[in-house]
Amino acid sequence: MRFLFKLIGLALLLAGFYFLGQNIYFTTNVYPYWWRGIAADASILFLTSGILMLFVLPRQDKALGCVALGVGIVLIFLSSRAILNPTSLWQFCLSMACFVGGYQLATTGRLNI
C-alpha cells in the first residue's frame, strides 16, 4: 500500500511540473551575437546533465548535479531565450498543491494536513 502512495506522489509531482511548465518555452533562432547561440545550447546540455547526475551519481556527489543545474539556469538567462508567459493564480496554486502533496506522498507515504 505504501508503494501505491509513493507512486501517486510521483504522479502528483509530475502533474505539478506539467501545470507550472505549461507557460515556459525555450526557443532557438539565429542570434546576432555569437555567444548567445552557445549559451542556449550549453544551457540545454547543462540542464540535461544536471538532472541525470542527480539521478545517477551517489549521494555524496549529487552537489555536482546541483551545480550543473545552476549553470544551466544562469545560461538560460544569459541567452535570453526562455520565454515565461503569465500564469494564472489558479494554475499556480494547483501546481504548488501538486508539488507539496506529491513530495509528501513520495517521501513519507502520507499527507500531513
C-alpha positions, 0 to 999 in steps of 0.5 A: 500500500505504501508503494501505491502512495509513493507512486501517486506522489510521483504522479502528483509531482509530475502533474505539478511540473506539467501545470507550472511548465505549461507557460515556459518555452525555450526557443532557438533562432539565429542570434546576432551575437555569437555567444548567445547561440552557445549559451542556449545550447550549453544551457540545454546540455547543462540542464540535461546533465544536471538532472541525470547526475542527480539521478545517477551519481551517489549521494555524496556527489549529487552537489555536482548535479546541483551545480550543473543545474545552476549553470544551466539556469544562469545560461538560460538567462544569459541567452535570453531565450526562455520565454515565461508567459503569465500564469494564472493564480489558479494554475499556480496554486494547483501546481504548488498543491501538486508539488507539496502533496506529491513530495509528501506522498513520495517521501513519507507515504502520507499527507500531513494536513 
